[in-house]
Amino acid sequence: MQPLDPEALAGDSNAVMDFLAEYYRDVDKYPVRAANLEPGRLRELLPKAAPEVGEPMEEVLEDVRRDILPGLTHWQSPRFFAYFPMNASAAGLAGEMLSVGLNVVPFVWAASPAAAELETVVVDWMAQLLGLPRRFMFSGGGGGVLQGSTCEAVVCTLAAARDRQLARLGHEAITRLVVYSSDQTHATFQKGARLVGIPPSNFRAIPTSAASGYGLTADAVRAAVDRDVALGLVPLYLCATVGTTGLGAVDAVREIGELRDYLDGAELADSVSTNPHKWFLTNMDCCCLWVANPRALTSALSTDPEYLKDDVGIDECTGKPAAIDYKDWQISMTRRFRAIKLWVVLRRYGAAGMRAHIRRHVAAAQWFEQAVAADGRFEVVVPRRFSLVCFRLAKRCVGDDDAAANGANRDLLAAVNASGQAFMTHFVVDDRFLLRLAVGGASTELLHVKEVWELLQGKADEVLQRYQRKAHRM
């Protein structure tokens, strides 16, 4: 057996590429979410043990076609509107192939110098594209790293903030550290706080309201911080979000940053994170984390065993190490060559292409919001942010009853998803069940958004008729 035989590599990869090309040609024909499948289905279809003798790639791919595809939710379907879409692209796939094909492990600079250096280039490119302050770029004294997800980025930055405070207060003070977010912040922040040792009682999920668009306000944060300081607690970390998962809410970052009396350095963020694998056409996984003070991050995460020592010296101009050892910028030691994937995407599509891609989705979501607002049976729950529209059947359509309204909206969502013609998810705010339409698929066009609106209107007719018949019987 020769696992990296060039002929076998070419043959297998060509077979896979042909399979994927066929899949993407037909992806719109699959039910977006597999319906009526019971847990354990696949285990019943597959052998009880791995094969003793290897099998041809053609047979493997046929099993994928027959057994795997029917059990998938098709995230790259143009009619996938759930969660936040995970973009894929031809360039992202090509970049991923280069990453896994070269299969280098750039945990220290010497392990793959070009891989480490390419990462410093692409994170600075991304910072420029997003308009981040220069202090987050390597060229401005900060720096960035590619992680697997913002979940990892949250843990890394929480650890850095924790260690910076405990170096001043002593390790026994960890029970006094308090972290803050809104009640709309992604649950991963609370998980990250637990992982770095913050007591659950010291996690503040600050309530938001419709008046602020469900975003954090400076007054609410100040009040929470004042209460904790009066109790002798130590404010550690404030997580602000631009586009929450449930509603797309935007925290008032500039106002919150004025609370420098209690939050060290918060007038300008210490770190920023975003996921190119969600809206930047970069196949899973790829998360950018930028920090203004790399030393604070690496002090919390660095390891220096003899077998990983890099003799790269110190840059005479900056006084910093002349090269980056990215093992000290993340949780795990081993890491993937993600930089080449993001680099290929940016090279192939350019800044103009990325902007056009995002603007197409925003315009489609804007059309959908207007269509919902024009239909008297529906209501837009919060003003659209970016390409997320949150809406529901209005309570007045089901007898002005809160429970009935929530039930009708649950039924509407279930009917849409059961049809296989679209897949959406929900959220609950102020005890109101709502539907989320997140426009962001790489292949999603205005046509698909118009189709899902027609589907919603038809299913709404069916649901409301059932509720009206029920009301007459009562």
C-alpha positions in Angstrom: 0.0 0.0 0.0 1.3 3.5 -0.9 -1.1 6.0 0.7 0.3 9.0 -1.2 0.8 7.4 -4.6 0.4 10.3 -7.0 -1.7 8.3 -9.4 -4.0 7.2 -6.7 -4.2 10.7 -5.3 -5.2 12.1 -8.7 -7.7 9.3 -9.3 -9.4 9.5 -5.9 -9.5 13.3 -5.8 -10.9 13.5 -9.3 -13.6 11.0 -8.3 -14.5 13.1 -5.3 -14.6 16.3 -7.3 -16.9 14.8 -9.9 -19.1 13.6 -7.1 -19.3 17.0 -5.5 -19.9 18.8 -8.8 -22.8 16.5 -9.4 -24.1 17.1 -5.8 -24.0 20.9 -6.2 -25.7 20.7 -9.6 -28.6 18.9 -7.9 -28.5 20.2 -4.3 -31.6 22.2 -4.9 -33.5 19.0 -5.6 -32.9 17.5 -2.2 -35.3 18.1 0.8 -33.3 20.8 2.6 -33.7 18.9 5.9 -34.1 15.2 6.0 -37.6 14.5 7.3 -39.1 11.6 9.2 -35.7 10.0 10.0 -35.3 8.2 13.3 -32.1 8.3 15.3 -29.9 5.2 14.7 -30.9 4.9 11.0 -27.4 5.0 9.7 -26.0 2.5 12.2 -28.5 0.0 10.9 -27.3 0.6 7.3 -23.6 0.3 7.8 -21.5 -2.7 8.7 -20.7 -3.5 12.3 -17.0 -3.2 11.8 -14.5 -1.6 9.5 -13.6 -3.6 6.3 -10.6 -5.9 6.5 -9.6 -5.1 2.9 -9.7 -1.7 1.4 -12.4 -0.8 -1.2 -12.4 1.3 -4.3 -13.3 5.0 -4.0 -16.2 4.4 -6.4 -17.9 2.0 -3.9 -17.3 4.4 -1.1 -18.9 7.3 -3.0 -21.8 5.1 -4.0 -22.5 4.4 -0.3 -22.3 8.2 0.4 -24.9 8.8 -2.3 -27.2 6.0 -1.1 -26.8 6.1 2.7 -25.3 9.4 3.7 -26.9 12.1 1.5 -30.5 11.2 2.4 -29.7 11.7 6.1 -28.1 15.1 5.7 -29.4 18.6 6.2 -28.1 20.4 3.1 -26.4 23.5 4.4 -25.4 24.6 0.9 -28.9 24.4 -0.4 -30.0 27.9 -1.7 -33.2 27.3 0.4 -31.3 26.9 3.7 -32.3 29.8 5.9 -31.7 28.4 9.4 -29.2 29.3 12.1 -26.5 31.4 10.3 -25.5 29.8 7.0 -22.0 28.3 6.6 -20.7 29.5 3.3 -18.8 27.2 0.9 -17.3 28.1 -2.4 -15.2 26.7 -5.2 -12.3 28.8 -4.0 -12.9 27.7 -0.4 -12.9 24.1 -1.4 -9.7 24.6 -3.5 -8.0 26.2 -0.5 -9.2 23.4 1.8 -7.7 20.9 -0.6 -4.4 22.7 -0.5 -4.5 22.8 3.3 -5.2 19.2 3.8 -3.2 18.1 0.8 0.0 19.8 2.0 -0.9 18.6 5.5 1.6 20.8 7.3 1.4 21.5 11.1 2.5 25.1 11.7 2.4 25.2 15.5 5.9 26.8 15.6 7.5 29.0 13.0 10.2 26.4 12.2 7.6 23.7 11.6 6.4 25.5 8.5 7.7 29.1 8.2 5.6 30.0 5.1 2.4 28.8 6.7 3.0 30.9 9.8 3.9 33.9 7.8 1.0 33.6 5.4 -1.3 33.6 8.4 0.0 37.0 9.6 -0.6 38.4 6.1 -4.2 37.2 5.7 -5.3 38.3 9.2 -4.0 41.7 8.4 -5.8 41.7 5.1 -9.0 40.7 6.8 -8.6 43.4 9.4 -8.2 46.0 6.6 -11.3 44.7 4.8 -13.4 45.0 8.0 -12.0 48.4 8.8 -10.5 47.4 12.1 -8.2 49.9 13.9 -4.6 49.5 13.0 -3.8 48.5 16.6 -5.3 45.0 15.8 -2.9 44.4 13.0 0.7 43.1 13.1 1.7 46.2 11.3 0.2 48.2 14.2 1.5 46.3 17.2 -1.4 43.9 17.6 -2.0 40.8 15.6 -4.3 38.0 14.6 -4.7 34.2 14.5 -7.0 31.8 12.7 -9.0 29.6 15.1 -11.6 26.9 14.5 -14.5 29.0 15.9 -15.3 32.0 18.0 -15.9 29.5 20.8 -12.2 28.9 20.9 -11.5 32.6 20.6 -13.7 33.4 23.6 -11.9 30.9 25.8 -8.5 32.2 24.7 -9.3 35.9 25.4 -11.1 35.1 28.7 -8.0 33.2 29.8 -5.8 36.2 28.9 -8.1 38.6 30.8 -8.2 36.3 33.8 -4.5 35.9 34.1 -3.8 39.6 33.6 -6.1 40.4 36.6 -4.9 37.5 38.8 -1.3 38.6 38.3 -2.3 41.8 40.1 -4.8 40.4 42.6 -3.5 36.9 43.4 -5.0 33.6 42.3 -7.4 33.4 45.2 -9.2 36.4 43.7 -10.7 34.3 40.9 -14.0 34.0 42.9 -14.3 37.8 42.7 -14.0 38.1 38.9 -17.2 39.0 37.0 -17.9 38.8 33.3 -20.7 40.6 31.4 -22.8 40.2 28.3 -26.3 40.8 27.2 -29.1 38.3 27.6 -28.9 37.9 23.8 -25.2 37.0 23.7 -24.3 33.6 22.3 -24.3 30.8 24.9 -20.7 30.0 24.0 -19.6 33.0 26.1 -21.1 31.5 29.3 -19.5 28.2 28.5 -16.1 29.8 28.0 -16.4 31.6 31.3 -17.1 28.3 33.1 -14.1 26.7 31.4 -11.7 29.4 32.6 -12.9 29.1 36.2 -15.4 32.0 36.5 -18.0 31.1 39.1 -21.5 30.8 37.5 -22.8 33.2 40.0 -20.4 35.8 38.6 -21.8 35.7 35.1 -24.0 38.8 34.3 -26.4 38.4 31.4 -27.7 42.0 31.3 -31.4 42.3 30.3 -32.2 44.0 27.0 -35.4 45.3 25.6 -37.2 46.3 22.4 -36.4 49.9 23.2 -32.7 49.3 22.4 -33.3 46.8 19.7 -32.3 44.2 22.2 -28.7 45.5 22.2 -26.7 46.4 25.3 -26.8 50.0 26.4 -24.1 51.9 28.4 -26.5 52.7 31.2 -27.4 49.0 31.7 -23.8 48.0 31.8 -22.8 50.8 34.1 -25.5 49.9 36.6 -24.4 46.2 36.6 -20.8 47.2 37.1 -21.6 49.7 39.8 -23.5 47.0 41.8 -20.6 44.5 41.5 -17.9 47.1 42.5 -20.0 48.0 45.6 -19.9 44.4 46.6 -16.2 44.2 46.3 -16.2 42.2 43.0 -13.9 42.8 40.1 -15.3 43.5 36.6 -13.1 41.4 34.2 -14.6 41.1 30.8 -17.4 42.6 28.7 -18.5 40.8 25.6 -20.2 43.0 23.0 -21.8 41.5 20.0 -22.5 43.0 16.5 -25.3 40.8 15.3 -26.6 38.4 17.9 -27.6 34.9 16.9 -31.3 35.1 17.9 -32.3 38.6 16.7 -29.3 40.1 15.0 -29.1 42.7 17.8 -26.2 45.1 17.8 -24.7 46.2 21.1 -23.8 49.9 21.5 -20.1 49.2 21.3 -18.9 52.8 21.3 -21.1 53.8 24.2 -20.2 50.7 26.2 -16.5 51.5 25.6 -16.9 54.7 27.5 -17.0 52.8 30.8 -13.3 53.0 31.3 -13.7 53.7 35.0 -14.3 50.0 35.7 -13.3 48.1 32.6 -9.7 48.2 31.9 -9.0 49.2 28.3 -12.7 48.9 27.3 -12.9 52.3 25.5 -11.3 50.4 22.7 -11.8 46.6 22.5 -8.9 44.4 23.6 -10.0 41.7 21.1 -12.3 41.2 18.1 -13.4 37.9 16.5 -15.4 37.0 13.4 -16.0 33.9 11.4 -15.1 33.9 7.6 -16.7 30.5 7.4 -20.2 32.1 7.9 -20.4 34.9 5.3 -17.0 35.1 3.6 -17.2 32.1 1.3 -14.5 30.2 3.3 -15.4 26.5 3.9 -15.5 25.3 7.5 -13.6 26.0 9.6 -12.0 29.5 9.8 -12.4 32.1 12.6 -10.3 35.3 12.9 -9.3 36.5 16.3 -7.4 39.8 16.6 -5.9 41.1 19.8 -4.4 44.6 20.5 -1.9 43.2 23.0 -0.5 39.8 21.8 1.7 39.5 24.9 -1.4 39.3 27.1 -2.7 36.4 25.0 0.5 34.5 24.7 1.3 34.9 28.4 -1.9 33.0 29.2 -1.5 30.3 26.6 2.2 29.8 25.9 4.2 26.6 26.5 7.9 26.2 26.0 9.1 22.6 26.1 12.6 22.0 24.9 11.5 19.9 21.9 9.5 22.9 20.5 12.1 25.7 21.1 12.5 28.0 18.1 15.8 29.9 17.9 14.5 32.7 15.8 15.9 35.6 17.8 14.4 39.0 18.6 13.5 41.7 16.1 15.8 44.6 16.9 13.2 47.2 15.8 10.2 46.0 17.9 11.9 44.0 20.7 9.5 41.2 20.0 10.2 37.6 18.7 11.2 37.8 15.1 8.7 35.1 14.2 5.3 33.9 15.4 4.8 30.6 17.2 1.0 30.2 16.8 0.8 27.4 19.3 0.9 30.2 21.9 -2.1 31.9 20.4 -4.6 29.0 20.8 -5.8 26.2 23.1 -4.5 23.2 21.3 -0.9 22.6 20.2 -1.6 21.1 16.8 -3.2 23.4 14.2 -4.3 23.3 10.6 -3.0 25.4 7.7 -6.2 27.5 7.5 -4.3 30.5 6.2 -3.9 29.1 2.7 -7.7 28.5 2.5 -8.6 32.1 3.4 -5.8 33.4 1.2 -7.1 31.5 -1.8 -10.6 32.8 -1.2 -9.4 36.4 -1.0 -7.2 36.0 -4.0 -9.9 34.4 -6.2 -12.9 36.7 -5.3 -11.2 40.0 -4.2 -12.6 42.6 -1.9 -15.1 43.7 -4.6 -16.4 40.2 -5.0 -16.9 39.7 -1.3 -18.7 43.0 -1.0 -21.1 42.1 -3.9 -21.7 38.7 -2.3 -22.8 40.2 1.0 -24.8 43.0 -0.5 -26.8 40.5 -2.6 -27.9 38.8 0.6 -28.7 42.1 2.4 -30.8 43.2 -0.5 -32.8 39.9 -0.6 -33.4 40.2 3.2 -34.6 43.8 2.7 -37.1 42.6 0.1 -38.3 39.9 2.4 -38.8 42.3 5.4 -40.9 44.6 3.2 -43.0 41.7 2.0 -43.7 40.5 5.5 -44.5 44.0 6.7 -47.0 44.4 3.8 -48.9 41.2 4.7 -51.4 42.0 7.5 -51.2 38.5 8.9 -47.6 38.9 9.8 -45.4 41.2 11.9 -41.7 42.0 11.8 -40.6 41.5 15.4 -37.4 43.6 15.3 -36.1 45.8 12.5 -33.9 43.8 10.1 -30.2 43.8 10.8 -27.8 42.7 8.0 -29.5 39.8 6.3 -31.5 38.4 9.2 -35.3 38.9 9.4 -37.2 38.0 12.5 -41.0 37.7 12.1 -44.1 35.9 13.1 -47.8 35.5 12.6 -49.5 38.4 14.4 -51.4 37.6 17.6 -54.5 39.4 16.3 -54.9 36.6 13.7 -55.6 33.9 16.4 -57.9 35.7 18.7 -55.4 38.0 20.4 -54.2 35.1 22.6 -50.5 34.8 23.5 -50.5 31.0 23.8 -52.4 30.5 20.6 -50.1 32.9 18.7 -47.0 31.0 19.9 -48.7 27.7 18.9 -49.6 29.0 15.5 -46.1 30.2 14.8 -44.6 26.8 16.0 -47.0 25.1 13.6 -46.1 27.4 10.8 -42.4 26.7 11.3 -43.0 22.9 11.5 -45.0 23.0 8.3 -42.4 24.9 6.4 -39.6 22.6 7.5 -41.6 19.4 6.9 -42.2 20.4 3.3 -38.5 20.0 2.5 -38.7 23.1 0.4 -36.9 25.3 3.0 -35.3 25.1 6.4 -35.7 27.8 9.0 -35.2 28.0 12.8 -36.8 30.0 15.6 -36.1 32.2 18.6 -38.1 33.3 21.6 -38.0 36.9 22.9 -40.3 38.4 25.5 -42.2 35.1 25.6 -42.9 35.4 21.9 -42.1 32.6 19.5 -40.7 33.9 16.2 -39.3 32.6 13.0 -35.9 33.6 11.7 -35.0 33.9 8.0 -31.2 34.2 7.7 -30.2 34.9 4.1 -26.6 33.9 3.5 -26.1 30.8 1.4 -23.5 31.0 -1.3 -26.1 30.0 -4.0 -29.1 31.9 -2.5 -30.6 34.5 -4.8 -33.6 36.8 -4.5 -35.6 34.1 -6.4 -35.2 31.6 -3.6 -36.2 34.2 -1.0 -39.4 34.9 -3.0 -40.1 31.2 -3.2 -39.8 30.8 0.5 -42.2 33.7 1.0 -44.7 32.1 -1.2 -44.3 28.9 0.8 -44.8 30.7 4.1 -47.9 32.4 2.8 -49.4 29.1 1.7 -48.6 27.4 5.0 -49.9 30.4 6.9 -53.3 30.0 5.2 -53.4 26.3 6.3 -52.3 27.0 9.9 -54.7 30.0 10.4 -57.6 28.0 9.0 -57.0 25.3 11.5 -56.9 27.8 14.4 -60.1 29.5 13.1 -62.0 26.2 12.9 -60.8 25.4 16.4 -62.0 28.8 17.7 -65.5 28.2 16.1 -65.8 24.8 17.8 -65.0 26.4 21.2 
